[in-house]
């Protein structure tokens, strides 16, 4: 059982009161915010403390300071109230389809770079829909979808699951990125076996790395060093400085290639392609704004990629 439920001893009004007093630091100011008299607010606070059997605030003159128990409860209250507000917005959106919230994640950190123009177009049609990027689900968007923590996932390798609906988007190419003077830049392409002894730059976590799992390991070679870097910009800086070789989308590094800071080479003469898809739960409620967002994803294609 989730500890934040507190065995259902408290009500939403108690959580709102706790958050208001903690943020305002005063019963009087919190009462103004909640449209309650000081007497009514104090009564509700005592009620919450009696139900829990512990004090939630220390009264220091006119200031209210959270106790350790109050701090723990505040964290839970903020999460619960946030989830409730999001659910209410989505339910409101189901009736008219113009208000709500949409939780989005992609399977690759690089893909967050092409989201802003798409979101701008979406908000032009649905300005009252809040799009939340759930970056913490990047490692396993499908699991987050199936657990109800996401509305849309953009994935290159969606699992075969009857509960998921998959919409094709585009195909792009992953290329090796390196400094212009790097020894691997002398050829027209790089064979995976040529990476033996090289320093390779990857996104964490190592066990989910496409570079390692689909290129380096199948070739049976051992890199000299593996450096995990969470930010694309940092990976590019390291590659440009000659500190390693990275595997990134061709479209994502086009500006750096044009400026001459890095060069790219295909993986083997055939290249390394991947296909992207928009994935949702098959039977989830679909307000108009979700349908519009999926339509935008289906029609989107970055430069130097190919629409499926």
C-alpha atoms as one frame of an Amber mdcrd trajectory, in Angstrom:
protein
   0.000   0.000   0.000   1.224   3.488  -0.801   2.331   5.243   2.402   0.966
   8.520   1.052  -2.593   7.213   1.447  -2.114   7.381   5.248  -4.774   4.633
   5.591  -7.373   7.128   4.383  -7.386   8.965   7.709  -7.072  12.336   5.986
  -9.232  14.055   3.408  -8.291  16.244   0.461  -9.236  19.333   2.496  -6.578
  18.400   5.057  -3.916  18.100   2.348  -4.862  21.447   0.800  -4.747  23.052
   4.240  -1.329  21.564   4.999   0.095  22.813   1.693  -1.372  26.291   2.156
  -0.069  26.726   5.714   3.368  25.387   4.741   3.632  27.766   1.782   2.211
  30.819   3.556   3.869  30.147   6.917   0.838  31.584   8.672  -2.628  30.368
   9.621  -4.058  33.796   8.866  -2.594  33.994   5.358  -3.485  30.372   4.619
  -7.061  31.092   5.725  -7.282  33.981   3.255  -6.032  31.729   0.455  -8.514
  28.961   1.281 -11.380  31.344   2.121 -11.577  29.971   5.673 -11.723  31.821
   8.974  -8.713  31.451  11.238 -10.885  29.522  13.680 -12.117  27.064  11.001
  -8.613  26.519   9.662  -7.160  25.913  13.127  -9.959  23.444  13.841  -9.221
  21.485  10.633  -5.498  21.465  11.394  -6.120  20.099  14.908  -8.413  17.487
  13.380  -5.666  16.326  11.003  -3.076  16.171  13.788  -5.455  14.217  16.033
  -6.179  11.710  13.254  -2.437  11.157  12.744  -1.523  11.316  16.411   1.316
  13.766  15.847   1.984  17.466  15.376   2.434  18.677  11.816   3.611  22.201
  12.655   5.593  23.941  15.349   4.004  27.245  16.417   6.838  29.768  16.642
   5.055  33.004  17.458   2.989  33.796  14.386   5.083  31.495  12.207   4.128
  27.912  11.415   7.108  25.608  10.804   6.738  22.028   9.596   7.749  19.183
  11.885   9.510  16.141  10.322   6.115  14.434  10.139   4.673  17.517   8.485
   7.472  17.601   5.921   6.872  13.970   4.990   3.144  14.530   4.680   3.671
  17.687   2.617   5.638  15.726   0.006   2.790  13.238  -0.274   0.196  16.017
  -0.315   1.923  17.835  -3.173   2.089  14.627  -5.222  -1.534  13.728  -4.541
  -2.868  17.220  -5.209  -0.820  17.421  -8.418  -2.144  14.074  -9.651  -5.680
  15.090  -8.732  -5.412  18.384 -10.626  -4.037  16.550 -13.670  -6.836  13.971
 -13.555  -9.478  16.676 -13.207  -8.030  18.549 -16.186  -8.055  15.398 -18.301
 -11.628  14.545 -17.303 -12.733  18.078 -18.167 -10.998  17.636 -21.495 -12.996
  14.489 -22.247 -16.235  16.445 -22.338 -15.189  19.299 -24.584 -11.787  18.150
 -25.757 -10.200  21.592 -25.453  -8.793  21.418 -21.919  -6.708  18.793 -20.198
  -3.230  17.386 -19.789  -1.115  15.126 -21.935   1.841  13.143 -20.579   4.534
  12.464 -23.152   7.838  10.616 -23.270  10.289   9.483 -25.962  12.578   6.458
 -25.997  15.638   8.574 -26.824  16.842  11.792 -25.166  17.852  13.231 -28.559
  14.225  13.220 -29.696  13.324  15.907 -27.182  15.179  18.309 -29.504  12.527
  18.143 -32.230   9.542  18.423 -29.887   9.405  22.250 -29.434   8.189  23.134
 -32.976   5.638  20.333 -32.844   4.396  21.479 -29.427   4.132  25.050 -30.693
   1.876  23.894 -33.523  -0.186  21.787 -31.105  -0.655  24.626 -28.617  -1.788
  26.842 -31.467  -4.875  24.618 -31.663  -5.184  23.599 -28.021  -3.745  26.401
 -25.857  -5.449  25.060 -22.731  -3.928  21.597 -22.903  -0.835  21.160 -20.744
   1.835  18.864 -22.212   4.047  17.308 -19.538   7.350  15.735 -20.606   7.901
  12.676 -18.404  11.654  12.333 -18.996  12.086   9.861 -16.133  10.168   7.277
 -18.220  12.658   7.533 -21.115  14.339   4.220 -20.235  11.077   2.232 -20.560
   8.158   4.225 -22.045   6.098   1.093 -22.786   6.047   0.094 -19.117   4.980
   3.633 -18.176   2.173   3.501 -20.759   0.903   0.148 -19.521   1.076   1.400
 -15.920  -1.051   4.437 -16.810   1.731   6.967 -16.167   1.900   8.133 -19.821
  -0.555   9.086 -22.547   1.827   9.004 -25.527   5.254   7.441 -26.046   7.507
   7.983 -29.068   9.473   4.768 -29.550  11.787   3.136 -32.059  11.186  -0.368
 -30.727   7.653  -0.680 -29.341   6.895  -4.104 -27.860   4.308  -6.365 -29.419
   1.459  -5.938 -27.003  -2.243  -6.062 -27.835  -2.889  -3.314 -25.302  -0.776
  -0.838 -27.305  -1.687   0.962 -30.539   1.277   1.889 -32.746   1.292   4.677
 -35.369   4.295   4.864 -37.781   6.160   8.182 -37.907   9.536   8.360 -39.666
  12.811   6.551 -40.272  16.167   8.102 -39.432  19.804   7.010 -39.488  22.197
   6.768 -36.575  25.728   7.758 -37.564  29.085   7.758 -35.831  30.109  11.258
 -34.726  33.731  12.240 -34.193  36.282  15.027 -34.490  37.364  15.829 -38.088
  40.932  14.689 -37.322  39.854  11.370 -35.770  41.493   8.330 -37.371  38.099
   6.775 -38.181  37.154   9.843 -40.236  39.544   8.917 -43.033  37.186   6.396
 -44.626  33.722   6.663 -46.168  32.191   4.486 -43.436  33.182   2.643 -40.250
  32.837  -1.072 -39.715  31.859  -2.106 -36.160  35.148  -4.029 -35.821  37.016
  -0.738 -36.340  35.709   0.450 -32.947  38.017  -1.916 -31.047  40.006   0.073
 -28.508  38.100   3.309 -29.137  36.534   5.481 -26.447  32.789   5.482 -27.048
  30.298   7.993 -25.699  26.853   6.700 -24.757  23.674   7.755 -22.994  23.090
   6.098 -19.613  22.243   3.506 -18.545  24.932   1.349 -20.116  22.740  -1.763
 -20.221  20.225  -0.016 -22.523  22.777   1.507 -24.912  22.002   0.966 -28.603
  25.650   1.700 -29.419  26.883  -1.075 -27.135  24.126  -3.649 -27.567  23.470
  -3.426 -31.303  26.827  -2.388 -32.770  29.814  -2.974 -30.476  28.891  -6.245
 -28.743  27.592  -8.099 -31.856  30.927  -7.314 -33.546  32.755  -9.007 -30.681
  35.046  -6.033 -30.106  36.126  -4.406 -26.872  36.073  -0.595 -26.662  38.986
   1.058 -24.919  36.698   3.035 -22.665  32.955   3.696 -22.261  31.825   7.112
 -21.018  28.188   7.638 -20.045  26.944  11.166 -20.790  23.263  12.126 -20.232
  23.191  15.254 -22.424  23.460  15.337 -26.227  25.231  18.702 -26.112  27.900
  17.296 -23.798  28.370  14.243 -26.024  28.930  16.517 -29.022  31.437  18.634
 -27.117  33.439  15.547 -26.137  33.316  14.155 -29.665  34.409  17.510 -31.152
  37.330  17.608 -28.717  38.512  14.205 -29.888  37.579  12.530 -26.596  35.502
   9.753 -28.121  33.095   8.524 -30.765  29.317   8.818 -30.382  26.299   7.321
 -32.138  23.650   9.961 -32.828  20.858  10.712 -35.287  22.112  12.329 -38.486
  19.430  15.040 -38.285  20.362  15.847 -34.672  23.994  16.682 -35.479  23.470
  18.447 -38.817  24.264  21.968 -37.462  27.536  20.799 -35.899  28.505  18.992
 -39.114  27.757  22.084 -41.194  29.935  24.194 -38.898  32.810  21.737 -39.280
  33.087  20.964 -35.558  32.384  17.246 -36.072  32.106  14.779 -38.928  29.849
  11.763 -39.314  30.381   8.361 -40.860  27.793   5.628 -41.497  27.970   2.362
 -39.588  29.109  -0.022 -42.374  28.275   0.664 -46.003  24.571   0.015 -45.363
  24.107   2.443 -42.471  22.172   1.897 -39.248  18.473   2.820 -39.602  15.673
   2.909 -37.067  11.926   3.550 -37.380   9.972   5.740 -34.976   6.381   5.209
 -33.847   3.822   7.003 -31.689   2.432   4.571 -29.121  -0.703   4.851 -26.973
  -2.918   2.519 -24.975  -5.389   0.951 -27.383  -8.507   1.344 -25.245  -7.782
   4.592 -23.417 -10.252   7.511 -23.710  -9.248   9.665 -26.670 -10.248  13.328
 -26.327  -9.911  15.423 -29.492  -6.643  16.968 -28.340  -5.024  13.521 -28.060
  -6.197  12.593 -31.555  -4.778  15.878 -32.873  -1.440  15.301 -31.148  -1.177
  11.821 -32.664  -2.003  13.266 -36.070   0.812  15.800 -35.715   3.229  13.049
 -34.694   2.210  10.863 -37.638   2.855  13.743 -40.049   6.109  14.900 -38.464
   9.480  14.189 -40.015  12.779  15.892 -39.072  15.145  17.060 -41.803  17.451
  14.289 -43.052  14.900  11.655 -41.998  12.337   9.797 -44.121   8.617   9.624
 -43.436   7.360   6.051 -43.196
